[in-house]
């Protein structure tokens, strides 16, 4: 994960040095370091925009807002977007201080399982593919957002087609909730332009980070399941069931430790996605005149948001899926090789709830996706009822 985490450091997240070191013991989180000061500086930048956005929300959010077409989004989108990204930066900062111990525990798990295994999961290219796809689609979606917010910019006018005018048009339209409170100038517009890019990356990085960690755990279960399947197929009566049961127990314990580290990030990620899916769907179902550019941006952004949320859910749900896949092999195990250790393994796999959670409010399984879809439909009906009498 070091190349992806190094990229995150460029946007102020994960102030940990030694990410490319060969040993997790060389990882360092130092309070007095450039990475830490830079991360704190980014947090302060996001904090200012968040405060201004919350002030705008408090001033504009009232009963009439729910009856006005687009009023809910105009009043809350800035506070929710920047507030969530500010919290995400704080959570990643907190995780950075615990990253070395987290990686040492992960390495200990890998060393123990790999010492008795002949097949190791290959994660590097899977991580590169997932990261490249998510970040490339995020970049395309953000470019469409910028184009949609500068539709009034005169590209063919030589007197007005300057970066100064481009920045003013973009800032005033995309961040109108800020300039209802503050006056615009070029330096402030440049500040908004930079902060919006940092927040957009953080928004996508939350989901990407959950995908990568989930994939690492799921692939570990997958390799153990393959080893067990081969042993059962060959009907090894002297198969070391104690070893394989210990491996599953260590991996289950690792999932629970990972959940302690990142469950707050998972909860924030799903809450953020749920809000924006409801908002995008509300804007799409509400009748309004739109240009071709805004229509392309809406459908592209909505498809990317739905796809990214589904991908996060499926990647995290693979942990729970693979943790149960060994049970059919145990059921088909011959009586000669089925002993007390195999029986304990069967009981362990069938009763242990192995899954990532959102701060233990919910467990991420495949059924959870249906629950999220039901929640979206419920909230959307409520919002449409509030928004039925549009002004």
C-alpha positions as CSV (number, residue, x, y, z in Angstrom):
1,X,0.0,0.0,0.0
2,X,3.0,2.3,0.3
3,X,2.6,4.0,-3.2
4,X,-1.1,4.8,-2.5
5,X,-0.3,6.1,1.0
6,X,2.6,8.2,-0.4
7,X,0.1,9.8,-2.8
8,X,-2.2,10.5,0.1
9,X,0.6,12.3,1.9
10,X,0.7,14.8,-1.0
11,X,-2.8,15.8,0.0
12,X,-2.1,16.0,3.7
13,X,-3.2,12.5,4.9
14,X,-1.1,9.9,6.6
15,X,1.9,11.7,8.0
16,X,3.9,8.6,8.6
17,X,7.6,8.4,7.5
18,X,9.2,5.1,6.3
19,X,6.2,3.8,4.3
20,X,8.5,2.1,1.8
21,X,10.8,0.6,4.4
22,X,11.3,-3.2,4.4
23,X,10.2,-3.6,8.1
24,X,7.1,-2.1,9.8
25,X,9.4,-1.3,12.8
26,X,11.0,1.5,10.6
27,X,7.7,3.3,10.4
28,X,7.6,6.5,12.3
29,X,5.0,9.0,13.4
30,X,6.7,12.1,14.8
31,X,4.8,15.1,16.0
32,X,7.6,17.5,15.1
33,X,8.1,16.6,11.4
34,X,7.3,18.2,8.1
35,X,4.7,15.6,7.3
36,X,2.8,16.2,10.5
37,X,3.0,20.0,10.2
38,X,1.8,19.8,6.6
39,X,-1.1,17.5,7.7
40,X,-2.1,19.9,10.4
41,X,-1.9,22.8,7.9
42,X,-4.3,21.0,5.6
43,X,-6.7,20.3,8.5
44,X,-6.7,24.0,9.3
45,X,-7.5,24.9,5.7
46,X,-10.4,22.5,5.7
47,X,-11.5,23.7,9.2
48,X,-12.0,27.3,7.9
49,X,-14.1,26.2,4.9
50,X,-16.1,23.9,7.2
51,X,-16.9,26.7,9.7
52,X,-18.0,29.1,6.9
53,X,-20.2,26.3,5.4
54,X,-21.8,25.5,8.7
55,X,-22.6,29.2,9.2
56,X,-24.3,29.3,5.8
57,X,-26.2,26.1,6.7
58,X,-27.4,27.6,10.0
59,X,-28.5,30.8,8.3
60,X,-30.4,29.1,5.4
61,X,-31.8,25.8,6.8
62,X,-35.4,26.3,7.7
63,X,-38.9,25.0,6.9
64,X,-39.0,26.9,3.6
65,X,-35.7,25.2,2.6
66,X,-37.4,21.8,2.4
67,X,-40.2,23.2,0.2
68,X,-37.8,24.9,-2.2
69,X,-36.4,22.9,-5.2
70,X,-32.7,22.3,-4.5
71,X,-33.0,24.1,-1.2
72,X,-31.8,21.1,0.9
73,X,-28.7,20.6,-1.1
74,X,-27.8,24.3,-1.4
75,X,-28.1,24.6,2.4
76,X,-26.3,21.5,3.5
77,X,-23.9,20.2,0.8
78,X,-21.0,22.4,1.7
79,X,-21.2,21.7,5.4
80,X,-21.6,18.0,4.9
81,X,-18.9,17.7,2.2
82,X,-16.2,19.7,4.0
83,X,-17.2,18.6,7.5
84,X,-16.9,14.9,6.5
85,X,-13.5,15.5,4.9
86,X,-12.3,17.4,7.9
87,X,-13.3,14.4,10.1
88,X,-11.7,12.0,7.7
89,X,-8.4,14.0,7.9
90,X,-8.6,13.9,11.7
91,X,-9.3,10.1,11.7
92,X,-6.4,9.4,9.3
93,X,-4.2,11.6,11.5
94,X,-5.2,9.5,14.5
95,X,-4.7,6.3,12.6
96,X,-1.2,7.4,11.6
97,X,-0.1,7.6,15.2
98,X,-1.1,3.9,15.6
99,X,0.0,2.8,12.1
100,X,3.3,1.2,13.2
101,X,1.7,-1.0,15.9
102,X,-1.0,-1.9,13.4
103,X,1.5,-2.9,10.7
104,X,3.6,-4.9,13.3
105,X,0.5,-6.9,14.2
106,X,-0.3,-7.5,10.6
107,X,3.3,-8.6,9.8
108,X,3.2,-11.0,12.8
109,X,0.0,-12.5,11.4
110,X,1.6,-12.9,8.0
111,X,4.8,-14.4,9.3
112,X,2.9,-17.0,11.3
113,X,0.5,-18.1,8.5
114,X,3.2,-18.0,5.8
115,X,5.6,-20.1,7.8
116,X,3.3,-23.1,7.3
117,X,2.0,-22.2,3.9
118,X,3.2,-22.8,0.3
119,X,0.8,-20.4,-1.4
120,X,0.8,-16.7,-0.6
121,X,-1.7,-14.1,-1.8
122,X,-0.5,-11.7,-4.5
123,X,-1.7,-8.3,-3.6
124,X,0.5,-5.7,-5.3
125,X,-1.1,-5.7,-8.7
126,X,-4.6,-6.1,-7.3
127,X,-4.0,-3.0,-5.2
128,X,-2.6,-1.1,-8.2
129,X,-5.5,-2.0,-10.4
130,X,-8.1,-1.1,-7.8
131,X,-6.4,2.2,-7.0
132,X,-5.8,3.1,-10.6
133,X,-9.5,2.5,-11.6
134,X,-10.9,4.3,-8.6
135,X,-8.6,7.3,-8.8
136,X,-8.9,7.6,-12.6
137,X,-12.7,7.6,-12.5
138,X,-12.6,10.1,-9.6
139,X,-10.4,12.3,-11.7
140,X,-12.8,12.1,-14.7
141,X,-15.8,12.8,-12.4
142,X,-14.0,15.9,-10.9
143,X,-13.1,17.2,-14.4
144,X,-16.8,16.9,-15.4
145,X,-17.7,18.8,-12.1
146,X,-15.3,21.6,-13.0
147,X,-16.6,21.9,-16.6
148,X,-20.2,21.9,-15.3
149,X,-19.3,24.8,-12.9
150,X,-17.6,27.0,-15.6
151,X,-20.4,26.8,-18.2
152,X,-20.6,30.6,-18.1
153,X,-16.9,31.0,-18.8
154,X,-16.2,32.6,-22.2
155,X,-13.6,30.3,-23.7
156,X,-13.4,32.0,-27.0
157,X,-13.3,35.6,-25.7
158,X,-9.6,36.7,-25.8
159,X,-10.2,39.5,-23.3
160,X,-12.0,37.5,-20.7
161,X,-10.5,34.0,-21.2
162,X,-7.8,34.2,-18.4
163,X,-7.2,32.1,-15.4
164,X,-8.4,34.9,-13.2
165,X,-11.8,35.0,-14.8
166,X,-11.9,31.2,-14.9
167,X,-11.2,31.0,-11.2
168,X,-13.8,33.6,-10.4
169,X,-16.5,31.8,-12.4
170,X,-15.7,28.4,-10.9
171,X,-15.5,29.6,-7.3
172,X,-18.7,31.7,-7.4
173,X,-20.7,28.9,-8.9
174,X,-19.3,25.8,-7.2
175,X,-18.9,27.5,-3.7
176,X,-21.8,29.9,-3.7
177,X,-22.6,28.9,-0.1
178,X,-19.3,30.4,1.0
179,X,-19.6,33.7,-0.9
180,X,-23.0,34.3,0.6
181,X,-21.0,35.0,3.7
182,X,-17.7,36.3,2.5
183,X,-16.6,38.5,-0.4
184,X,-14.7,37.1,-3.4
185,X,-11.1,38.0,-4.3
186,X,-8.5,36.1,-6.4
187,X,-6.4,34.9,-3.5
188,X,-9.5,33.6,-1.7
189,X,-10.7,32.0,-5.0
190,X,-7.3,30.3,-5.4
191,X,-7.5,29.0,-1.8
192,X,-11.0,27.6,-2.5
193,X,-9.7,25.9,-5.7
194,X,-6.9,24.2,-3.8
195,X,-9.0,23.1,-0.8
196,X,-11.7,21.7,-3.0
197,X,-9.1,19.4,-4.7
198,X,-7.8,18.2,-1.4
199,X,-11.3,17.5,-0.1
200,X,-12.2,15.7,-3.3
201,X,-9.2,13.4,-3.0
202,X,-9.9,12.7,0.7
203,X,-13.5,11.9,-0.2
204,X,-12.4,9.2,-2.6
205,X,-9.4,8.0,-0.5
206,X,-11.7,7.1,2.4
207,X,-13.4,4.5,0.2
208,X,-10.2,3.4,-1.5
209,X,-8.5,2.8,1.8
210,X,-11.3,0.6,3.0
211,X,-11.2,-1.4,-0.3
212,X,-7.5,-2.1,0.0
213,X,-7.5,-3.1,3.6
214,X,-10.6,-5.4,3.0
215,X,-8.9,-7.0,-0.1
216,X,-5.8,-7.8,1.9
217,X,-7.8,-9.6,4.6
218,X,-10.1,-11.3,2.1
219,X,-7.2,-12.7,0.1
220,X,-5.7,-14.1,3.3
221,X,-8.9,-16.1,3.9
222,X,-9.0,-17.1,0.2
223,X,-5.5,-18.6,0.4
224,X,-6.4,-20.5,3.6
225,X,-9.6,-21.9,2.0
226,X,-7.6,-23.1,-1.0
227,X,-5.1,-24.9,1.3
228,X,-8.0,-26.6,3.2
229,X,-9.8,-27.6,0.0
230,X,-6.6,-29.3,-1.3
231,X,-6.1,-31.2,2.0
232,X,-9.7,-32.4,2.1
233,X,-9.7,-33.4,-1.6
234,X,-6.6,-35.5,-1.0
235,X,-8.2,-37.0,2.1
236,X,-5.2,-36.6,4.3
237,X,-5.9,-38.5,7.5
238,X,-2.8,-37.0,9.1
239,X,-3.6,-33.4,8.1
240,X,-2.6,-31.0,10.9
241,X,-6.1,-29.6,11.8
242,X,-4.6,-27.8,14.8
243,X,-2.4,-25.7,12.5
244,X,-5.2,-24.7,10.1
245,X,-7.5,-23.9,13.0
246,X,-4.9,-21.7,14.6
247,X,-4.4,-19.9,11.3
248,X,-8.2,-19.2,11.0
249,X,-8.2,-18.1,14.6
250,X,-5.3,-15.7,14.1
251,X,-6.9,-14.3,11.0
252,X,-10.2,-13.8,12.7
253,X,-8.5,-12.0,15.5
254,X,-6.7,-9.8,13.0
255,X,-10.0,-8.8,11.3
256,X,-11.3,-7.7,14.7
257,X,-8.1,-5.6,15.4
258,X,-8.4,-4.0,11.9
259,X,-12.0,-3.2,12.7
260,X,-10.9,-1.4,15.9
261,X,-8.5,0.7,13.9
262,X,-10.6,1.7,10.9
263,X,-14.3,1.2,11.9
264,X,-14.8,5.0,12.4
265,X,-13.5,5.6,8.9
266,X,-15.8,3.0,7.5
267,X,-18.8,4.6,9.3
268,X,-17.9,8.0,7.9
269,X,-17.4,6.7,4.4
270,X,-20.8,5.0,4.3
271,X,-22.6,8.0,5.9
272,X,-21.0,10.3,3.4
273,X,-21.9,8.1,0.4
274,X,-25.5,7.7,1.7
275,X,-26.0,11.5,1.9
276,X,-24.7,12.2,-1.6
277,X,-26.6,9.3,-3.2
278,X,-29.8,10.7,-1.7
279,X,-28.9,14.2,-2.7
280,X,-28.0,13.3,-6.3
281,X,-31.1,11.1,-6.6
282,X,-33.3,14.0,-5.3
283,X,-31.8,16.4,-7.8
284,X,-32.3,14.0,-10.6
285,X,-36.0,13.2,-9.7
286,X,-36.9,16.9,-9.2
287,X,-38.0,18.5,-12.4
288,X,-35.7,21.3,-13.5
289,X,-34.2,22.6,-16.7
290,X,-30.7,21.5,-17.4
291,X,-28.1,21.9,-20.1
292,X,-26.3,19.0,-21.8
293,X,-23.2,19.6,-19.8
294,X,-25.0,19.4,-16.4
295,X,-26.9,16.3,-17.6
296,X,-23.7,14.5,-18.5
297,X,-22.1,15.5,-15.2
298,X,-25.2,14.3,-13.2
299,X,-25.4,10.9,-14.8
300,X,-21.6,10.4,-14.8
301,X,-21.2,11.5,-11.2
302,X,-24.2,9.5,-10.0
303,X,-23.0,6.3,-11.7
304,X,-19.6,6.7,-10.2
305,X,-21.0,7.3,-6.8
306,X,-23.2,4.3,-6.9
307,X,-20.4,2.1,-8.4
308,X,-17.9,3.2,-5.8
309,X,-20.3,2.6,-2.9
310,X,-21.1,-0.9,-4.3
311,X,-17.4,-1.7,-4.8
312,X,-16.6,-0.7,-1.2
313,X,-19.4,-2.8,0.1
314,X,-18.5,-5.8,-2.0
315,X,-14.8,-5.6,-1.1
316,X,-15.5,-5.4,2.6
317,X,-18.2,-8.1,2.4
318,X,-15.7,-10.5,0.8
319,X,-14.1,-10.9,4.3
320,X,-17.4,-12.3,5.7
321,X,-18.0,-14.4,2.5
322,X,-14.5,-16.1,2.6
323,X,-14.6,-16.6,6.3
324,X,-17.5,-19.0,5.7
325,X,-16.4,-20.8,2.6
326,X,-14.4,-23.4,4.4
327,X,-17.5,-24.9,6.0
328,X,-18.6,-27.0,3.0
329,X,-15.1,-28.7,3.0
330,X,-15.5,-29.5,6.6
331,X,-19.0,-31.0,6.1
332,X,-17.5,-33.2,3.3
333,X,-14.5,-34.3,5.4
334,X,-14.1,-38.1,5.8
335,X,-14.6,-39.6,9.2
336,X,-11.0,-40.8,9.3
337,X,-9.6,-37.2,9.2
338,X,-12.4,-35.5,11.2
339,X,-11.3,-35.2,14.8
340,X,-11.7,-32.9,17.7
341,X,-9.6,-30.1,16.1
342,X,-11.7,-30.3,12.9
343,X,-14.8,-30.1,15.0
344,X,-13.5,-27.1,16.9
345,X,-12.7,-25.4,13.6
346,X,-16.2,-26.1,12.2
347,X,-17.8,-24.6,15.4
348,X,-15.4,-21.6,15.2
349,X,-16.2,-20.8,11.6
350,X,-20.0,-21.3,12.0
351,X,-20.4,-19.1,15.1
352,X,-17.7,-16.4,14.7
353,X,-19.1,-13.2,13.1
354,X,-16.1,-12.1,11.0
355,X,-16.8,-8.8,9.3
356,X,-15.7,-5.2,9.2
357,X,-18.2,-2.8,10.9
358,X,-19.1,0.8,10.9
359,X,-18.1,1.6,14.5
360,X,-20.1,-1.6,15.4
361,X,-23.4,0.0,14.4
362,X,-23.6,-2.4,11.4
363,X,-21.6,-5.3,9.9
364,X,-20.6,-5.1,6.2
365,X,-22.0,-8.2,4.5
366,X,-23.7,-8.8,1.1
367,X,-27.1,-8.4,2.9
368,X,-25.9,-5.0,4.1
369,X,-26.1,-3.7,0.5
370,X,-29.8,-4.4,0.4
371,X,-30.2,-2.6,3.7
372,X,-28.5,0.5,2.3
373,X,-30.6,0.3,-0.9
374,X,-33.8,0.2,1.3
375,X,-32.6,3.1,3.4
376,X,-31.9,5.2,0.3
377,X,-35.4,4.5,-1.0
378,X,-37.0,5.4,2.3
379,X,-35.1,8.7,2.7
380,X,-35.7,9.6,-0.9
381,X,-39.5,9.2,-0.5
382,X,-39.4,11.4,2.6
383,X,-37.3,14.0,0.8
384,X,-39.6,14.0,-2.2
385,X,-42.6,14.5,0.0
386,X,-40.9,17.5,1.6
387,X,-40.0,18.8,-1.8
388,X,-43.4,18.2,-3.5
389,X,-44.5,21.8,-3.1
390,X,-41.6,23.5,-4.9
391,X,-41.2,27.2,-5.3
